[in-house]
Amino acid sequence: TLCYDESAFNDILSVCSNGSPLIIFRLSSVIQRLCSMLSEIKETFDLDVLHVNTACLYINHHFSKHISCDEVAKYMKLSEKYLSRCFKSVTGLTCREYLIKKRMNVAMSLIRRGKTISFTADTVGYEDYSAFSKAFKKYYGCTPGEAKRLPDDKLIKQ
């Protein structure tokens, strides 16, 4: 299948009609190769998007468990390196950054709704309160306890 419409291709050929048949043939060949390359790039990108969407669904469903990006990749029968490359090219984030962002956004929501910090840590997949508190502070610039007490306009949004 060609990615250009026939009328546009004929317009190009008519402009070149004063040229030699060899030039017209080469131009046609170049256009067909470019279209083929664009088609392959589109298929690759679509596949990357599909992989990332599947990974996001898995993460969104399992973020409360102790999961890693390697586990997500294994679930999808992909290498972690390939999944990470897809993730970065599609979202601008690494798989790990997406997982942390998901956990921290849910954590902030729970904390702001009055849930305890230990409940929140457990709910977002941290078995260790200390590790959660450290990750939260790194992400938001304040501890979970401080976030609970800060007015909404003072919170750092990520």
Rosetta constraint file for C-alpha pairs under 8 A:
AtomPair CA 2 CA 32 HARMONIC 6.75 0.50
AtomPair CA 2 CA 35 HARMONIC 6.23 0.50
AtomPair CA 2 CA 36 HARMONIC 7.16 0.50
AtomPair CA 3 CA 35 HARMONIC 5.34 0.50
AtomPair CA 3 CA 36 HARMONIC 7.57 0.50
AtomPair CA 3 CA 39 HARMONIC 7.36 0.50
AtomPair CA 4 CA 8 HARMONIC 7.04 0.50
AtomPair CA 4 CA 9 HARMONIC 6.92 0.50
AtomPair CA 4 CA 35 HARMONIC 7.33 0.50
AtomPair CA 5 CA 9 HARMONIC 6.47 0.50
AtomPair CA 6 CA 10 HARMONIC 6.09 0.50
AtomPair CA 7 CA 11 HARMONIC 6.14 0.50
AtomPair CA 8 CA 12 HARMONIC 6.39 0.50
AtomPair CA 9 CA 13 HARMONIC 6.32 0.50
AtomPair CA 10 CA 14 HARMONIC 6.05 0.50
AtomPair CA 11 CA 15 HARMONIC 6.38 0.50
AtomPair CA 12 CA 16 HARMONIC 6.49 0.50
AtomPair CA 13 CA 17 HARMONIC 5.98 0.50
AtomPair CA 13 CA 24 HARMONIC 6.58 0.50
AtomPair CA 16 CA 23 HARMONIC 7.87 0.50
AtomPair CA 16 CA 24 HARMONIC 6.53 0.50
AtomPair CA 17 CA 24 HARMONIC 7.64 0.50
AtomPair CA 19 CA 23 HARMONIC 6.27 0.50
AtomPair CA 19 CA 24 HARMONIC 6.91 0.50
AtomPair CA 20 CA 24 HARMONIC 6.52 0.50
AtomPair CA 21 CA 25 HARMONIC 6.01 0.50
AtomPair CA 22 CA 26 HARMONIC 6.11 0.50
AtomPair CA 23 CA 27 HARMONIC 6.04 0.50
AtomPair CA 24 CA 28 HARMONIC 6.10 0.50
AtomPair CA 25 CA 29 HARMONIC 6.13 0.50
AtomPair CA 26 CA 30 HARMONIC 6.12 0.50
AtomPair CA 27 CA 31 HARMONIC 6.20 0.50
AtomPair CA 28 CA 32 HARMONIC 6.21 0.50
AtomPair CA 29 CA 33 HARMONIC 6.22 0.50
AtomPair CA 30 CA 34 HARMONIC 6.14 0.50
AtomPair CA 31 CA 35 HARMONIC 6.14 0.50
AtomPair CA 32 CA 36 HARMONIC 6.15 0.50
AtomPair CA 33 CA 37 HARMONIC 6.15 0.50
AtomPair CA 34 CA 38 HARMONIC 6.13 0.50
AtomPair CA 35 CA 39 HARMONIC 6.08 0.50
AtomPair CA 36 CA 40 HARMONIC 6.30 0.50
AtomPair CA 37 CA 41 HARMONIC 6.21 0.50
AtomPair CA 38 CA 42 HARMONIC 6.12 0.50
AtomPair CA 39 CA 43 HARMONIC 6.21 0.50
AtomPair CA 40 CA 44 HARMONIC 6.09 0.50
AtomPair CA 41 CA 45 HARMONIC 6.04 0.50
AtomPair CA 42 CA 46 HARMONIC 5.99 0.50
AtomPair CA 43 CA 47 HARMONIC 6.13 0.50
AtomPair CA 44 CA 48 HARMONIC 6.15 0.50
AtomPair CA 45 CA 49 HARMONIC 6.12 0.50
AtomPair CA 46 CA 50 HARMONIC 6.16 0.50
AtomPair CA 47 CA 51 HARMONIC 6.18 0.50
AtomPair CA 48 CA 52 HARMONIC 6.16 0.50
AtomPair CA 48 CA 86 HARMONIC 5.28 0.50
AtomPair CA 48 CA 87 HARMONIC 7.73 0.50
AtomPair CA 48 CA 90 HARMONIC 7.16 0.50
AtomPair CA 49 CA 53 HARMONIC 6.01 0.50
AtomPair CA 49 CA 86 HARMONIC 7.46 0.50
AtomPair CA 49 CA 90 HARMONIC 6.37 0.50
AtomPair CA 50 CA 54 HARMONIC 6.15 0.50
AtomPair CA 51 CA 55 HARMONIC 6.12 0.50
AtomPair CA 51 CA 83 HARMONIC 7.34 0.50
AtomPair CA 51 CA 86 HARMONIC 7.34 0.50
AtomPair CA 52 CA 56 HARMONIC 6.01 0.50
AtomPair CA 52 CA 83 HARMONIC 7.45 0.50
AtomPair CA 52 CA 86 HARMONIC 6.57 0.50
AtomPair CA 52 CA 87 HARMONIC 5.68 0.50
AtomPair CA 52 CA 90 HARMONIC 7.30 0.50
AtomPair CA 53 CA 57 HARMONIC 6.20 0.50
AtomPair CA 54 CA 58 HARMONIC 6.28 0.50
AtomPair CA 55 CA 59 HARMONIC 6.10 0.50
AtomPair CA 55 CA 72 HARMONIC 6.40 0.50
AtomPair CA 55 CA 73 HARMONIC 7.72 0.50
AtomPair CA 55 CA 76 HARMONIC 7.62 0.50
AtomPair CA 56 CA 60 HARMONIC 5.87 0.50
AtomPair CA 57 CA 61 HARMONIC 6.13 0.50
AtomPair CA 58 CA 62 HARMONIC 6.04 0.50
AtomPair CA 58 CA 72 HARMONIC 7.01 0.50
AtomPair CA 59 CA 63 HARMONIC 5.18 0.50
AtomPair CA 59 CA 72 HARMONIC 7.40 0.50
AtomPair CA 59 CA 99 HARMONIC 6.58 0.50
AtomPair CA 60 CA 102 HARMONIC 7.32 0.50
AtomPair CA 62 CA 67 HARMONIC 7.21 0.50
AtomPair CA 63 CA 67 HARMONIC 6.71 0.50
AtomPair CA 63 CA 99 HARMONIC 6.85 0.50
AtomPair CA 63 CA 102 HARMONIC 7.45 0.50
AtomPair CA 63 CA 103 HARMONIC 6.59 0.50
AtomPair CA 63 CA 124 HARMONIC 6.25 0.50
AtomPair CA 63 CA 125 HARMONIC 6.12 0.50
AtomPair CA 64 CA 103 HARMONIC 7.63 0.50
AtomPair CA 64 CA 122 HARMONIC 7.35 0.50
AtomPair CA 64 CA 123 HARMONIC 5.39 0.50
AtomPair CA 64 CA 124 HARMONIC 4.26 0.50
AtomPair CA 64 CA 125 HARMONIC 4.01 0.50
AtomPair CA 64 CA 126 HARMONIC 7.76 0.50
AtomPair CA 65 CA 124 HARMONIC 7.22 0.50
AtomPair CA 65 CA 125 HARMONIC 4.63 0.50
AtomPair CA 65 CA 126 HARMONIC 7.82 0.50
AtomPair CA 66 CA 125 HARMONIC 5.19 0.50
AtomPair CA 66 CA 126 HARMONIC 6.81 0.50
AtomPair CA 66 CA 127 HARMONIC 7.65 0.50
AtomPair CA 67 CA 71 HARMONIC 6.33 0.50
AtomPair CA 67 CA 72 HARMONIC 7.63 0.50
AtomPair CA 67 CA 125 HARMONIC 7.78 0.50
AtomPair CA 68 CA 72 HARMONIC 6.56 0.50
AtomPair CA 68 CA 96 HARMONIC 7.46 0.50
AtomPair CA 69 CA 73 HARMONIC 6.15 0.50
AtomPair CA 69 CA 80 HARMONIC 6.77 0.50
AtomPair CA 69 CA 95 HARMONIC 6.04 0.50
AtomPair CA 69 CA 96 HARMONIC 6.19 0.50
AtomPair CA 70 CA 74 HARMONIC 6.14 0.50
AtomPair CA 70 CA 79 HARMONIC 7.80 0.50
AtomPair CA 70 CA 80 HARMONIC 5.32 0.50
AtomPair CA 71 CA 75 HARMONIC 6.09 0.50
AtomPair CA 72 CA 76 HARMONIC 6.34 0.50
AtomPair CA 73 CA 77 HARMONIC 5.98 0.50
AtomPair CA 73 CA 78 HARMONIC 4.98 0.50
AtomPair CA 73 CA 79 HARMONIC 5.80 0.50
AtomPair CA 73 CA 80 HARMONIC 5.18 0.50
AtomPair CA 73 CA 83 HARMONIC 6.32 0.50
AtomPair CA 74 CA 78 HARMONIC 5.93 0.50
AtomPair CA 74 CA 79 HARMONIC 7.01 0.50
AtomPair CA 74 CA 80 HARMONIC 7.58 0.50
AtomPair CA 78 CA 82 HARMONIC 6.76 0.50
AtomPair CA 78 CA 83 HARMONIC 6.58 0.50
AtomPair CA 79 CA 83 HARMONIC 6.29 0.50
AtomPair CA 80 CA 84 HARMONIC 6.01 0.50
AtomPair CA 81 CA 85 HARMONIC 6.22 0.50
AtomPair CA 82 CA 86 HARMONIC 6.23 0.50
AtomPair CA 83 CA 87 HARMONIC 6.02 0.50
AtomPair CA 83 CA 95 HARMONIC 7.67 0.50
AtomPair CA 84 CA 88 HARMONIC 6.11 0.50
AtomPair CA 84 CA 94 HARMONIC 5.81 0.50
AtomPair CA 84 CA 95 HARMONIC 5.78 0.50
AtomPair CA 85 CA 89 HARMONIC 6.18 0.50
AtomPair CA 85 CA 94 HARMONIC 7.78 0.50
AtomPair CA 86 CA 90 HARMONIC 6.07 0.50
AtomPair CA 87 CA 91 HARMONIC 5.71 0.50
AtomPair CA 87 CA 92 HARMONIC 7.03 0.50
AtomPair CA 87 CA 93 HARMONIC 6.37 0.50
AtomPair CA 87 CA 94 HARMONIC 5.68 0.50
AtomPair CA 87 CA 95 HARMONIC 5.94 0.50
AtomPair CA 88 CA 92 HARMONIC 4.56 0.50
AtomPair CA 88 CA 93 HARMONIC 4.90 0.50
AtomPair CA 88 CA 94 HARMONIC 5.06 0.50
AtomPair CA 88 CA 95 HARMONIC 7.52 0.50
AtomPair CA 89 CA 93 HARMONIC 8.00 0.50
AtomPair CA 93 CA 97 HARMONIC 5.76 0.50
AtomPair CA 93 CA 98 HARMONIC 6.13 0.50
AtomPair CA 94 CA 98 HARMONIC 6.25 0.50
AtomPair CA 95 CA 99 HARMONIC 6.25 0.50
AtomPair CA 96 CA 100 HARMONIC 6.16 0.50
AtomPair CA 97 CA 101 HARMONIC 5.98 0.50
AtomPair CA 98 CA 102 HARMONIC 6.09 0.50
AtomPair CA 99 CA 103 HARMONIC 6.21 0.50
AtomPair CA 100 CA 104 HARMONIC 5.96 0.50
AtomPair CA 101 CA 105 HARMONIC 5.99 0.50
AtomPair CA 102 CA 106 HARMONIC 6.30 0.50
AtomPair CA 103 CA 107 HARMONIC 5.97 0.50
AtomPair CA 103 CA 124 HARMONIC 5.31 0.50
AtomPair CA 103 CA 125 HARMONIC 7.54 0.50
AtomPair CA 104 CA 108 HARMONIC 6.01 0.50
AtomPair CA 104 CA 124 HARMONIC 7.80 0.50
AtomPair CA 104 CA 136 HARMONIC 6.56 0.50
AtomPair CA 104 CA 139 HARMONIC 7.38 0.50
AtomPair CA 105 CA 109 HARMONIC 6.27 0.50
AtomPair CA 106 CA 110 HARMONIC 6.19 0.50
AtomPair CA 106 CA 124 HARMONIC 7.03 0.50
AtomPair CA 107 CA 111 HARMONIC 6.08 0.50
AtomPair CA 107 CA 120 HARMONIC 5.78 0.50
AtomPair CA 107 CA 121 HARMONIC 7.21 0.50
AtomPair CA 107 CA 123 HARMONIC 7.98 0.50
AtomPair CA 107 CA 124 HARMONIC 6.44 0.50
AtomPair CA 108 CA 112 HARMONIC 5.98 0.50
AtomPair CA 108 CA 144 HARMONIC 7.83 0.50
AtomPair CA 108 CA 147 HARMONIC 7.64 0.50
AtomPair CA 109 CA 113 HARMONIC 6.22 0.50
AtomPair CA 110 CA 114 HARMONIC 6.57 0.50
AtomPair CA 110 CA 115 HARMONIC 5.48 0.50
AtomPair CA 110 CA 120 HARMONIC 6.28 0.50
AtomPair CA 111 CA 115 HARMONIC 5.13 0.50
AtomPair CA 111 CA 116 HARMONIC 6.68 0.50
AtomPair CA 111 CA 117 HARMONIC 6.69 0.50
AtomPair CA 111 CA 120 HARMONIC 6.83 0.50
AtomPair CA 111 CA 144 HARMONIC 7.16 0.50
AtomPair CA 111 CA 147 HARMONIC 7.42 0.50
AtomPair CA 111 CA 148 HARMONIC 5.81 0.50
AtomPair CA 112 CA 147 HARMONIC 7.40 0.50
AtomPair CA 112 CA 148 HARMONIC 5.63 0.50
AtomPair CA 114 CA 148 HARMONIC 7.33 0.50
AtomPair CA 115 CA 119 HARMONIC 6.64 0.50
AtomPair CA 115 CA 120 HARMONIC 6.49 0.50
AtomPair CA 116 CA 120 HARMONIC 6.11 0.50
AtomPair CA 117 CA 121 HARMONIC 6.02 0.50
AtomPair CA 117 CA 129 HARMONIC 7.92 0.50
AtomPair CA 117 CA 144 HARMONIC 6.70 0.50
AtomPair CA 117 CA 145 HARMONIC 7.42 0.50
AtomPair CA 118 CA 122 HARMONIC 6.22 0.50
AtomPair CA 118 CA 129 HARMONIC 6.19 0.50
AtomPair CA 119 CA 123 HARMONIC 6.02 0.50
AtomPair CA 120 CA 124 HARMONIC 6.21 0.50
AtomPair CA 121 CA 125 HARMONIC 6.48 0.50
AtomPair CA 121 CA 126 HARMONIC 5.13 0.50
AtomPair CA 121 CA 127 HARMONIC 7.07 0.50
AtomPair CA 121 CA 128 HARMONIC 7.49 0.50
AtomPair CA 121 CA 129 HARMONIC 6.10 0.50
AtomPair CA 121 CA 132 HARMONIC 5.80 0.50
AtomPair CA 121 CA 133 HARMONIC 7.99 0.50
AtomPair CA 122 CA 126 HARMONIC 5.20 0.50
AtomPair CA 122 CA 127 HARMONIC 5.80 0.50
AtomPair CA 122 CA 128 HARMONIC 7.90 0.50
AtomPair CA 122 CA 129 HARMONIC 7.92 0.50
AtomPair CA 126 CA 131 HARMONIC 7.03 0.50
AtomPair CA 126 CA 132 HARMONIC 5.77 0.50
AtomPair CA 128 CA 132 HARMONIC 6.37 0.50
AtomPair CA 129 CA 133 HARMONIC 6.10 0.50
AtomPair CA 130 CA 134 HARMONIC 6.14 0.50
AtomPair CA 131 CA 135 HARMONIC 6.13 0.50
AtomPair CA 132 CA 136 HARMONIC 5.97 0.50
AtomPair CA 133 CA 137 HARMONIC 6.13 0.50
AtomPair CA 133 CA 143 HARMONIC 6.21 0.50
AtomPair CA 133 CA 144 HARMONIC 6.36 0.50
AtomPair CA 134 CA 138 HARMONIC 6.19 0.50
AtomPair CA 134 CA 143 HARMONIC 7.66 0.50
AtomPair CA 135 CA 139 HARMONIC 6.12 0.50
AtomPair CA 136 CA 140 HARMONIC 5.93 0.50
AtomPair CA 136 CA 141 HARMONIC 7.54 0.50
AtomPair CA 136 CA 142 HARMONIC 7.23 0.50
AtomPair CA 136 CA 143 HARMONIC 6.35 0.50
AtomPair CA 136 CA 144 HARMONIC 6.57 0.50
AtomPair CA 137 CA 141 HARMONIC 4.75 0.50
AtomPair CA 137 CA 142 HARMONIC 4.64 0.50
AtomPair CA 137 CA 143 HARMONIC 4.83 0.50
AtomPair CA 137 CA 144 HARMONIC 7.19 0.50
AtomPair CA 138 CA 142 HARMONIC 7.60 0.50
AtomPair CA 139 CA 158 HARMONIC 7.71 0.50
AtomPair CA 140 CA 156 HARMONIC 6.05 0.50
AtomPair CA 140 CA 157 HARMONIC 7.37 0.50
AtomPair CA 140 CA 158 HARMONIC 7.09 0.50
AtomPair CA 141 CA 156 HARMONIC 7.45 0.50
AtomPair CA 142 CA 146 HARMONIC 6.02 0.50
AtomPair CA 142 CA 147 HARMONIC 6.39 0.50
AtomPair CA 143 CA 147 HARMONIC 6.22 0.50
AtomPair CA 144 CA 148 HARMONIC 6.24 0.50
AtomPair CA 145 CA 149 HARMONIC 6.68 0.50
AtomPair CA 146 CA 150 HARMONIC 6.10 0.50
AtomPair CA 147 CA 155 HARMONIC 6.99 0.50
AtomPair CA 150 CA 154 HARMONIC 6.17 0.50
AtomPair CA 150 CA 155 HARMONIC 6.62 0.50
AtomPair CA 151 CA 155 HARMONIC 6.92 0.50
